[in-house]
């Protein structure tokens, strides 16, 4: 039986239109609301503590003769030459045993050093390895690729959360010491696929060189965990606020160089039992820096792969070795980068829908296992 759409009556057209609008609202409504309606207000710069943090950041002096940086960073590559005008430095947080994942990142998006005629660099930031054999492998890897920084101290199995925050703070310190000329810093993990061409285009399109840029998928008004039996438990006495500060969800977000300084200063006494991305948000709030939302960052979600979709997004989390290679095979040689508006729109719809279905299937698996 054939149906001619041109013979539909007015109420039938309205029904179809409402369903199309509802479908798009379900897929993109959250992103639109976050992008335009839920942006945070900046902290008042008359606040004494905010002014103090910003002034300390402005006067920050890292030339302490008592600190031996060769001991802090026994393996220390130098990607930021003094004469190099570096737009983006990506610092990939990795653990010593993740060599295969680092190799996948190197063989994909991280092998770019010039994008849109501007310089970009990527380094892998590791904690110390308790295994002597592993240390030898890391030194060999560093000599071969010249892209590894290792700091003294590591992430113990008993205190992974605190150790990861130490790794982030040491990464910020290394950036300020050895790469102060990089205009923008991306903090990432080795399971993330980054679209450096899209990010570079976005940054080059900004009218002015922005200060206080803290960009990522922002989590708004998240409630602190008050159940003592749950991870990241925060007693009311330790954190009395009703909501956590707005923060850019890991495992990938972008900071301007001045924000790195401000967060580093504010992080001196930040020791709450929270994930490092939330602690970054807490330090940003202390420094009067507002998290800027971009739906093009995936946050901690893995986005179902589609070339034109990934060509538009800035990041996707949870990428394995094989998936990283597939994405680079399609995008690294120019394919997918000429996606038109309609094709990009269609791809985003497919990516969104399939990602939601993956999330639902994951929840169903959890329930069935319980």
Backbone torsions as a table, in degrees:
resi	resn	phi	psi	omega
1	UNK	NA	126.7	-178.3
2	UNK	-97.0	140.5	177.9
3	UNK	-119.2	125.1	178.2
4	UNK	-92.2	115.4	-175.8
5	UNK	-65.8	-23.2	-178.2
6	UNK	-74.3	-12.8	-179.9
7	UNK	-98.8	6.1	177.7
8	UNK	-65.4	143.9	179.1
9	UNK	-80.1	170.4	-173.6
10	UNK	-58.8	-44.9	-178.1
11	UNK	-67.7	-28.6	177.0
12	UNK	-71.9	-39.8	174.3
13	UNK	-60.6	-43.2	179.6
14	UNK	-62.2	-39.2	179.1
15	UNK	-63.6	-44.7	178.8
16	UNK	-63.5	-43.4	-179.6
17	UNK	-62.7	-42.4	179.4
18	UNK	-63.8	-37.7	178.7
19	UNK	-67.9	-38.3	177.3
20	UNK	-64.2	-44.7	179.6
21	UNK	-64.1	-42.6	179.6
22	UNK	-62.9	-41.5	179.3
23	UNK	-60.1	-45.4	179.8
24	UNK	-70.1	-34.3	177.9
25	UNK	-64.5	-39.6	178.7
26	UNK	-66.3	-37.6	-177.8
27	UNK	-78.3	-44.5	-170.1
28	UNK	-116.0	-4.3	-176.0
29	UNK	-60.1	-43.5	-179.7
30	UNK	-60.7	-43.9	179.9
31	UNK	-63.6	-40.7	-178.8
32	UNK	-65.3	-44.0	179.8
33	UNK	-63.0	-44.9	179.9
34	UNK	-64.2	-38.7	-174.1
35	UNK	-69.5	-38.4	-169.1
36	UNK	-116.8	-21.7	-173.4
37	UNK	-112.4	-21.5	-173.4
38	UNK	-110.2	20.9	178.6
39	UNK	-69.3	139.9	-178.1
40	UNK	-75.6	156.8	173.4
41	UNK	-89.3	142.3	179.7
42	UNK	-66.8	150.4	176.3
43	UNK	-66.4	143.4	179.3
44	UNK	-65.6	127.8	-177.9
45	UNK	-75.8	0.4	172.1
46	UNK	-83.1	-10.5	177.1
47	UNK	-63.9	126.8	-173.4
48	UNK	-61.7	-42.9	-177.3
49	UNK	-67.1	-41.2	178.5
50	UNK	-61.5	-45.2	179.3
51	UNK	-62.4	-37.4	-179.8
52	UNK	-66.2	-44.7	179.4
53	UNK	-62.4	-44.0	-178.2
54	UNK	-67.0	-35.6	178.4
55	UNK	-70.4	-40.7	176.8
56	UNK	-62.7	-38.1	178.0
57	UNK	-65.9	-39.4	-179.6
58	UNK	-64.4	-36.3	-176.9
59	UNK	-96.1	7.9	-174.7
60	UNK	-58.0	127.2	179.2
61	UNK	-121.3	115.3	-177.7
62	UNK	-100.0	5.9	-178.5
63	UNK	-88.0	66.6	179.0
64	UNK	-93.1	113.9	-177.6
65	UNK	-64.4	-18.2	-179.2
66	UNK	-77.8	-18.2	-177.4
67	UNK	-94.3	118.5	178.0
68	UNK	-94.6	102.2	-175.9
69	UNK	-65.2	-25.2	177.9
70	UNK	-68.4	-25.5	175.2
71	UNK	-82.4	-35.2	177.4
72	UNK	-66.8	-38.7	-176.8
73	UNK	-127.0	82.2	-176.7
74	UNK	-62.1	-30.0	171.5
75	UNK	-114.0	119.7	-170.1
76	UNK	-145.6	100.1	175.8
77	UNK	-78.8	162.2	-179.3
78	UNK	-126.0	82.7	-178.9
79	UNK	-81.6	-11.8	-172.4
80	UNK	-110.1	83.9	178.8
81	UNK	-68.6	146.8	-174.4
82	UNK	-56.1	-33.8	-176.3
83	UNK	-86.7	-3.4	-172.1
84	UNK	-87.1	121.5	174.7
85	UNK	-85.1	96.7	-170.9
86	UNK	-98.9	122.0	179.3
87	UNK	-79.4	-50.7	-175.8
88	UNK	-129.2	129.0	167.8
89	UNK	-113.1	121.5	176.6
90	UNK	-101.0	121.3	177.6
91	UNK	-105.3	109.9	-177.0
92	UNK	-95.3	113.7	177.8
93	UNK	-77.1	125.9	-175.8
94	UNK	-141.8	160.3	174.9
95	UNK	-102.8	153.8	-174.4
96	UNK	-55.2	-33.7	-176.6
97	UNK	-80.5	-3.2	-175.6
98	UNK	-91.5	44.6	-176.0
99	UNK	-65.1	-37.1	-179.1
100	UNK	-67.1	-36.3	178.2
101	UNK	-70.1	-39.8	176.2
102	UNK	-62.0	-39.3	179.0
103	UNK	-63.0	-39.4	178.5
104	UNK	-64.6	-39.6	177.8
105	UNK	-66.4	-43.3	178.2
106	UNK	-60.1	-39.8	-176.7
107	UNK	-80.0	0.8	178.9
108	UNK	-124.0	-117.9	-169.6
109	UNK	-66.8	-25.3	-174.3
110	UNK	-77.5	-7.5	-179.7
111	UNK	-85.3	5.7	177.5
112	UNK	-85.7	129.6	175.9
113	UNK	-116.6	-16.5	175.1
114	UNK	-135.0	124.8	178.9
115	UNK	-132.3	125.7	-177.5
116	UNK	51.8	39.8	175.9
117	UNK	67.6	19.4	173.8
118	UNK	-124.8	154.4	-175.4
119	UNK	-82.3	136.4	172.2
120	UNK	-133.7	151.8	179.2
121	UNK	-141.2	155.3	177.5
122	UNK	-133.3	134.0	173.2
123	UNK	-129.1	154.0	175.8
124	UNK	-103.9	127.2	-175.5
125	UNK	-109.3	115.8	-172.8
126	UNK	-117.5	151.0	167.3
127	UNK	-85.1	172.1	-179.1
128	UNK	-70.9	148.9	179.1
129	UNK	-99.8	132.0	177.2
130	UNK	-76.0	-9.4	-177.1
131	UNK	-100.3	124.8	-178.6
132	UNK	-61.3	-41.7	-180.0
133	UNK	-63.3	-40.3	179.8
134	UNK	-64.6	-38.3	178.8
135	UNK	-61.3	-41.6	177.7
136	UNK	-62.3	-39.4	178.3
137	UNK	-64.5	-40.3	-179.7
138	UNK	-65.6	-41.1	177.8
139	UNK	-62.6	-40.7	177.5
140	UNK	-65.0	-40.2	178.2
141	UNK	-63.5	-41.2	179.4
142	UNK	-64.4	-42.5	179.5
143	UNK	-65.7	-31.9	-177.9
144	UNK	-76.0	-41.7	-172.3
145	UNK	-108.8	-25.5	179.5
146	UNK	64.8	34.0	-177.9
147	UNK	-132.7	23.4	-176.4
148	UNK	-116.3	135.6	169.7
149	UNK	-121.3	131.4	178.6
150	UNK	-125.9	131.7	179.2
151	UNK	-104.2	157.2	-178.7
152	UNK	-80.4	114.9	-174.0
153	UNK	125.4	150.9	-174.6
154	UNK	-144.7	-176.6	-179.5
155	UNK	-101.0	106.3	-179.7
156	UNK	-78.4	154.0	-179.1
157	UNK	-63.8	-30.1	-178.2
158	UNK	-79.3	-19.3	-177.7
159	UNK	-139.0	59.0	-178.3
160	UNK	-61.7	-40.7	-175.3
161	UNK	-63.7	-51.7	178.4
162	UNK	-63.3	-38.2	178.9
163	UNK	-65.1	-37.6	178.9
164	UNK	-66.1	-38.6	177.4
165	UNK	-66.0	-38.6	175.2
166	UNK	-61.1	-39.6	178.5
167	UNK	-62.8	-42.1	179.4
168	UNK	-64.3	-45.3	-179.1
169	UNK	-64.4	-39.2	177.4
170	UNK	-68.2	-31.8	175.8
171	UNK	-66.5	-42.1	177.4
172	UNK	-61.9	-42.2	178.8
173	UNK	-62.6	-42.2	179.3
174	UNK	-63.1	-42.1	179.2
175	UNK	-58.5	-46.1	-178.4
176	UNK	-67.7	-33.8	178.8
177	UNK	-73.0	-49.2	-164.1
178	UNK	-112.9	-8.9	-179.4
179	UNK	-143.9	51.3	-177.7
180	UNK	-71.8	-14.0	-178.7
181	UNK	-86.8	-8.1	176.4
182	UNK	-68.5	126.2	-174.7
183	UNK	-74.4	-35.0	-179.1
184	UNK	-134.4	143.4	-179.1
185	UNK	-119.8	131.3	171.0
186	UNK	-107.2	122.5	170.9
187	UNK	-95.2	123.0	-173.8
188	UNK	-139.4	173.9	172.3
189	UNK	-119.5	164.7	-172.3
190	UNK	-77.2	2.8	176.1
191	UNK	-101.2	10.7	-174.7
192	UNK	-105.7	136.7	169.0
193	UNK	-96.9	121.6	-179.5
194	UNK	-106.3	136.6	177.0
195	UNK	-98.4	83.7	-176.8
196	UNK	-64.1	-37.3	176.6
197	UNK	-60.0	-41.9	179.5
198	UNK	-67.1	-42.4	178.7
199	UNK	-64.8	-41.2	179.3
200	UNK	-63.0	-43.9	177.9
201	UNK	-59.7	-41.8	179.3
202	UNK	-62.2	-46.8	-177.3
203	UNK	-68.4	-39.5	178.0
204	UNK	-68.2	-23.7	179.3
205	UNK	-81.6	-9.3	176.8
206	UNK	-67.7	137.2	-174.0
207	UNK	-66.7	-37.5	178.9
208	UNK	-128.9	160.2	175.3
209	UNK	-71.9	108.9	-170.2
210	UNK	-82.0	138.9	165.4
211	UNK	-93.2	165.2	176.7
212	UNK	58.7	34.1	178.7
213	UNK	-92.6	116.6	179.0
214	UNK	-132.0	97.0	-163.7
215	UNK	-118.5	133.4	177.1
216	UNK	174.8	-166.7	175.0
217	UNK	-83.3	107.6	-171.7
218	UNK	-83.7	133.3	172.8
219	UNK	-97.5	117.5	-175.6
220	UNK	-99.5	137.0	167.0
221	UNK	50.4	46.0	174.8
222	UNK	-77.1	138.1	-178.2
223	UNK	-85.3	138.6	175.7
224	UNK	-67.4	150.5	-179.1
225	UNK	-77.5	119.1	-178.7
226	UNK	-104.4	-1.7	179.1
227	UNK	-86.6	116.7	-176.9
228	UNK	-65.0	-15.1	179.7
229	UNK	-89.5	-2.9	-176.9
230	UNK	-102.0	155.1	174.5
231	UNK	-62.5	153.6	177.8
232	UNK	62.3	32.4	178.3
233	UNK	-62.5	129.4	178.9
234	UNK	-122.6	106.6	176.8
235	UNK	-63.8	150.9	-179.5
236	UNK	-61.1	-33.0	-178.9
237	UNK	-67.0	-30.2	-179.6
238	UNK	-83.4	-39.5	-178.2
239	UNK	-137.7	92.4	-174.5
240	UNK	-78.2	-13.6	-176.4
241	UNK	-65.1	150.4	-179.0
242	UNK	-70.9	-34.4	-177.0
243	UNK	-126.1	153.1	170.1
244	UNK	-72.9	157.4	176.3
245	UNK	-65.4	151.1	172.9
246	UNK	-60.2	136.5	-177.8
247	UNK	-145.9	155.3	176.4
248	UNK	-84.2	121.2	-176.3
249	UNK	-65.6	133.3	172.0
250	UNK	-70.7	170.6	12.9
251	UNK	-100.2	25.4	176.4
252	UNK	-154.4	129.9	173.5
253	UNK	-158.0	169.8	-171.6
254	UNK	-120.3	140.8	177.7
255	UNK	-129.5	140.5	168.0
256	UNK	-77.5	159.9	-173.5
257	UNK	-58.9	-37.7	-179.6
258	UNK	-66.9	-30.4	178.4
259	UNK	-70.8	-34.0	175.8
260	UNK	-58.2	-45.1	179.1
261	UNK	-61.6	-46.1	-176.1
262	UNK	-66.1	-41.8	180.0
263	UNK	-68.4	-38.0	178.8
264	UNK	-60.8	-42.7	178.6
265	UNK	-66.8	-44.7	-177.8
266	UNK	-69.9	-18.4	-175.5
267	UNK	-83.4	-3.2	-175.4
268	UNK	-58.8	-37.5	-178.2
269	UNK	-118.0	23.5	177.9
270	UNK	-91.1	107.0	-174.8
271	UNK	-137.9	25.6	178.8
272	UNK	-70.7	150.5	-179.9
273	UNK	-76.8	70.4	-176.6
274	UNK	-130.3	157.4	173.8
275	UNK	-60.2	155.7	-172.9
276	UNK	-65.6	-31.6	-179.9
277	UNK	-67.4	-34.8	176.7
278	UNK	-69.9	-39.0	178.5
279	UNK	-65.3	-35.5	173.9
280	UNK	-60.2	-43.7	177.8
281	UNK	-63.3	-38.9	177.9
282	UNK	-63.7	-43.8	178.8
283	UNK	-66.8	-37.4	177.8
284	UNK	-62.5	-42.0	178.5
285	UNK	-63.6	-40.3	178.2
286	UNK	-61.9	-29.0	-178.8
287	UNK	-95.0	5.4	179.5
288	UNK	73.7	25.5	180.0
289	UNK	-102.4	129.4	-177.4
290	UNK	-95.8	131.5	174.7
291	UNK	-70.9	127.3	-179.5
292	UNK	-101.7	125.3	-175.2
293	UNK	-83.4	138.1	169.3
294	UNK	-137.4	120.3	179.4
295	UNK	-70.5	-8.2	179.2
296	UNK	-78.7	-13.1	167.5
297	UNK	-86.4	138.3	-176.9
298	UNK	-84.1	-10.6	-171.0
299	UNK	66.2	-139.5	-178.7
300	UNK	-91.7	13.6	-179.1
301	UNK	-92.4	142.8	170.9
302	UNK	-89.8	125.8	180.0
303	UNK	-94.1	127.8	178.3
304	UNK	-55.7	133.1	-169.0
305	UNK	-71.4	134.7	170.4
306	UNK	-153.9	128.6	-172.5
307	UNK	-55.3	-47.9	-177.5
308	UNK	-71.7	-29.6	175.8
309	UNK	-66.1	-48.5	179.6
310	UNK	-67.8	-26.1	176.6
311	UNK	-66.9	-26.5	-179.8
312	UNK	-91.1	-37.9	-176.6
313	UNK	-70.7	157.1	173.9
314	UNK	-87.4	-33.5	-175.5
315	UNK	-154.5	157.2	169.4
316	UNK	-143.2	133.4	-176.6
317	UNK	-93.7	171.5	174.5
318	UNK	65.7	35.3	-178.6
319	UNK	-93.1	122.9	176.2
320	UNK	-83.1	-179.5	-177.4
321	UNK	-60.5	-47.8	-177.6
322	UNK	-65.3	-43.7	-179.0
323	UNK	-64.9	-37.7	177.7
324	UNK	-60.8	-42.2	-179.9
325	UNK	-66.8	-39.0	179.2
326	UNK	-64.3	-45.0	-179.5
327	UNK	-61.7	-41.9	-179.6
328	UNK	-71.7	-33.4	177.1
329	UNK	-59.5	-38.9	-177.9
330	UNK	-83.0	-38.2	-171.5
331	UNK	-101.4	-27.5	-174.0
332	UNK	-72.4	-18.9	-179.9
333	UNK	-106.1	16.8	175.4
334	UNK	97.5	-11.7	179.3
335	UNK	-70.9	141.5	177.0
336	UNK	86.1	-17.4	-177.1
337	UNK	-80.7	-7.8	176.9
338	UNK	-105.7	25.1	-179.6
339	UNK	-62.9	130.3	176.9
340	UNK	-74.5	176.2	-176.8
341	UNK	-63.2	-45.7	-177.9
342	UNK	-67.3	-40.2	179.9
343	UNK	-67.3	-39.0	176.7
344	UNK	-64.4	-43.1	179.3
345	UNK	-60.6	-48.0	179.7
346	UNK	-60.6	-41.2	-178.7
347	UNK	-66.2	-38.5	177.7
348	UNK	-65.0	-39.3	176.9
349	UNK	-61.6	-45.7	179.9
350	UNK	-63.6	-46.0	179.6
351	UNK	-58.6	-47.6	-178.7
352	UNK	-60.9	-49.6	-176.7
353	UNK	-61.8	-46.2	-177.8
354	UNK	-68.3	-34.0	177.5
355	UNK	-66.0	-40.9	176.7
356	UNK	-64.6	-39.6	177.9
357	UNK	-64.4	-39.6	176.7
358	UNK	-61.9	-40.1	179.8
359	UNK	-65.2	-42.0	179.3
360	UNK	-65.2	-41.1	179.3
361	UNK	-66.0	-34.2	177.3
362	UNK	-65.2	-42.8	178.9
363	UNK	-65.0	-40.9	179.2
364	UNK	-62.2	-38.5	177.8
365	UNK	-63.7	-38.8	178.9
366	UNK	-62.8	-44.7	-178.7
367	UNK	-65.4	-40.3	-178.4
368	UNK	-67.4	-34.5	178.4
369	UNK	-72.6	-31.2	178.5
370	UNK	-73.1	NA	NA
